Amino acid sequence: MLKRDLEFRPRLRHCTFFVPSSGDDVLMIVGDQHFQLEQHGAQLKDFLNLKRYLDGRHTIQQISEITHVTPEDVLGIVNAFAEQGLLREENSELENIPVDVFLKQIDKSTAMWTEQIGYHRLWSGLENQEYRKEVFLGLVLETYHYINSASRHISTAIAHCSDPQWKRLLSEYLAEEYDHAWMARDSLIRMGLTKEEVENAHPIIGTWSWTNNLCEIAREDTLGYLACTKLFEARGTETVEGAETLQRLAEAYGYPKDCLEPLVSHVRTDVEANHTGLLEEALEGRKYIPAEQAHRAVNNLHDLKHSFDQYNDGIILYYSDVSNYIPRLKVDYFSL
């Protein structure tokens, strides 16, 4: 029995961790479930190091040898995860996934990833005014580019969509979204930039990467793109609460009161349009999704989540540098 257990290759369900700066217990988030991890002597770093080998490729024995944790302790940790239903269970015979089951799981996962995006140090740093004023301006600038990219990735999705119903849905989405960037532009003008500076601004690489990744998803996987709308239409600045937080931070950083009102109005318009419900609308009347399509959609959705991490990292990196041009300039031949 012990031999078989030691040859078991455990893999965790996808999860995220929130490590509070206050030193409180670590929060482990799996879908819509939250678990507090109490520390009993072991260091958090050692636990996270062990966790990374729970990938389905390493046996209990191998994990023990790599981490120098006894096989009995590794097995105890794995069994504790199993008791909570946190180990991945594969069903190789499952060819189709019921639509209602798929939608519920996507809702849980996008809620988890939206929460993780909100834990990014960009937001806590702005809240505590740890960054200079230009980082906040940069966030609004990149939000302008982010909104302005809508026509590009939506039109890509339309061009590569083979389902007539979904193509009509995406066309209606494009009609509603293609000209919203002026709202963010007007907010930037109220913050002190000129219209010319905003419209000639060049996105940072993190924003380009986010846009290009979404366009690639739109090109190869319409279902995945529709699932992604539940993430990018619901993240921080795309919620009314998030937009109002931005307005409060703008005043804290010394920008004019109500300078972000045009941007907030864009968010309200999106909320009223219920763009986070596109996936449900697309799957209405369908009973099943081929498992292979569901796997691809989930992986693309997860990749987009990581694009948001790079996007936020890029804002901090670029706009914290006192030597960088703001707004960012294109580099032409005569600049060489």
N, C-alpha and C positions, 0 to 999 in steps of 0.2 A: 504493500500500500504506500509506504514511504517512498519507495523507488519511483512508483508511478507519479506521486505528487511532486517529487523533485524534478521530474521530466516535463511537468506541465508548463506551458508557455502562456502566461497570463497577459491579457491586454486590457487596459482601462478603457472605459467609455470616454469620449472626448470631454475634457474638463478644463476649467480655468481656475487660477488661484489668485486671491487678493491678499496681499501681505500688508497690513496696516503699519504705517510709520510709528504708531503709538506703542507697538510691541504687543498688541493684543493677539488673541488666537487667530491663526490663519483661516481664511474662508475658502473652501473648495466648492466650486459651482459646477453642477452637472445639469444641463437643461434648466428646468425651473426649480431644482432642488439645491439647497444651500446646506453645507456641512461645516461645522466648526471643528478644526483640528487642534486638539489640545496637545501641548508638548510635555512629554514626561521624560526629561533627561536628554533625549536625542536632539541634535541640532537640526534646524529647519533645512539647512543646506544639505545635510546628509539624507534627510527624507526625500527632498526633491531630486537628489541624485539617484536614489533608488527608484523613485517613481518613473524616471525617464527610461528605465529598462523594462517597464511593464508595457511593452510594445508588441507583444505577440511573437517576437523573434528570439527571445531569451528564455531559457528554462529557469526554474527556481534555483537549481544548482548553479547555473551560470551567473545569475544575478548575485547570489551569495558570494561567489568567488570574485566577482568584479567589485562589489561594494564592501566586502569584508564584514557583511552582516550574516549572522548564523543562518543556516537553512531553515531552522525552526522559526526564527523571527521573521524571515522573509515570507514563509508560508503563513505565519500568523497574520501578517499585514494583508496578504492576498486574500485570505479567508475573511478578514474583516471587510474588505472591499466587496467580496462576493455576497456576504450577508446583507449588504446595503443595496445590492443590485447594480453595482458600479463596474462590473466586468463586462466587456463586450461579448455578446453571444451571437455567433454567426449561424444563419440558417441557409445552407447552400441549396436547399430545395425551394426556397422562396423565389418565385419568378415574377410575381406581381405584388405591389403594396397597395392596400386600400387607400383611396384618396383622403378620406377623413383622418386616417392614421398618419399619413404623410404630412398633412397640413398641421396637425397638432404637434408633430415632432419639429417641423420647421419653425413654428411659433415659439416653441420652447428654446430651440437653439439660437434663433435670432435674438430672443430676449437675453440669453446668456452672453452672446457676443456683443450686443449693444451695451450691456452692463460693463463688460470688460473694456470696450472702447472708452466708456465714460470714466474708467479708472486710470486712464493714461495720465502720465505726469504733466502733460500739457494743461489739462484742466485744473488739477490741484495747484500747479504752479501759477496759473493765472488767478485762481481764486485767492491765493495767498500773496499775490503780487511779487512773486519771486523772479519774474521775467521783466525785462524792460518794456516800455510802452509799445515799441515797434513789433514785438511778438504778437500782441493783441491785434494790432493793425494788420499784421501778416495773416493771422487767422481769418479775418474778414476778407482780405484780398484773395486768399486761396479758396474761401467759400464762394466768392464771385466766380472764380475759374471753374470750380466744382459745379455750380449751377449752370454756367455757360456751356459746359460740356454735354448737357442733356441731349441736345439735338443730335450730337455726334453718336453717342452710344445707343440712343433709341432708334435712330435711322438705320444703324448697323443691324440692330435686332430685327427690324422690319425687313431689311434687304435679305436676310438669311433665314427668315421664318418660312417654314413649309406648310404650316397649319393656317388655313384661311381665317378661322375664327380668332386665333391668336394674333394674326396680322392686323385684323380690324381693331382689336383691342389695343395693340401697340400703336396703331395710327392715331387713335383717339388720345392716347397718352401723349404722343408727340405734339398733337395740336394744343394740348393743355400746357405743355412744359417748355416749348421751344423758345419762348421770348421772356422768360422770367429773370434773366440776368440783370436787367436794368434796375431791378429793385435793390440788389446788392450793390450795383454801381452807384446808385443815388445815395446809399448809406455811406459809401466810401467818400463821395463828394462832400457830404455833411461832416465827415471826419477830417476833411482838409485837403484831400487830393483833388486834382482837376479831372474832368471827364476824359481828356486826352491821355492823362497818365494812367487812368484805370483801363481804358480800352486798348492801350498799347502795352500794358503790362504782360510779362511773360511768366507763366506758371513755374513754380519750383518743380524739381524732378519728382518729388513724392506725389505731387498732384498729377503730373504727366503719367506716372506709373499707375496710379489709381485708375485714371481714365483709359489708358491703354489696356489694362487688365480687364476692365468692364467691357470694353469693345471686343476683346478677344472672347470673353464669355458669351457676349451677344452673338458673335459670329458662329460659334460652334455649338451652343447649347441654349436654345430658347427657354426651355423649362428652368434651367439654372439662372438665366437672366431674370426671369419673372420672380424666382425665389429671392434673387438679390435685391429686388425693389423693396422687399420687406426689411432689408438691412439699411440700404442707403436712404430710404425715405423716412426712416424712423430714428436715425442716429442723432446725437446731441443737438446740433444747430438746426436740424430739420424737425424738431418738436417745438411746440409753443413754449413749453417750460424751458427748453434749452435756449431758444431765441430770447426769451425774457431774461434769462441769466446773462446772456451776452450783453443785453442792454444795460443791466446793472453793472457788469464789469467795465463796460465802456465809460460809464460815469465815474467809476472808481479810478480809472486810468486817466481821467481828466478830459475825456471827449464830451462834446455837447450833449445835453439831455435830449433824448428821443432821436439821436442820430441814426439809430438802427431801426427806426420805425418802418422804413420801406422793406427792409429784410424781414422783419417780424411779420409784415403783411404777406410776404411771399409764403412764409411758413403756414400762416393761417389758411391761405388759399389751398396749399397742398393738403392740409389736414381735412379741409372741407371736401376736397376731391377724393379723399380716401385712397391715395395711391398705394398704401400698404396692403390694400385688398385686391390688387391686380392678380395675384396668384390664385386666390379663391375664385375670382371671376373667370379666370382662364380654365380652371378645372371643374367648373360647375357642370353637372350632368354627367361627369365621368366617374366611373367606379374604381378603376385601378390605374396604377402607373407601373410600367415595367421596372423591375428592381434595378436594372442596369442604368436606366435614365435617372432614377432617384439617387443612386450612388454618385453619378457624375454631377448632378445638380448640387448635392450637398458639398462635394469637394470644391466646386467652383465658388460656392457661397463662403466656405471657409477661407479660400484664398483671398476673396475680397475683404474679409475681415482683417487679414494680415496687411492688405493694401492700406487700410485705414491706419494701422499702426505706423507704417512707413510715412504716410501722409502727415500724421501728427508729429512724428520724429523730425520730419523734414522742416516743418514750420519752426520748431524750436531751434534746429541747427542753423537754418538760413537767417532767420530774423533776429537771432541773438548775436550774430556777428556784426560788430559795429562798422566793419569795412564794406559790407555788402550794399549794393544799390537797392533802394526801396522806392517804388515797385521795381521788381527785377526787370532788367533790360535784355533784349535779344542781342546776341553778339553777331554782328555782320562782318563781311569781308574787310571793310575799312577799319574795323576795330582791331585787326590783327597787326 
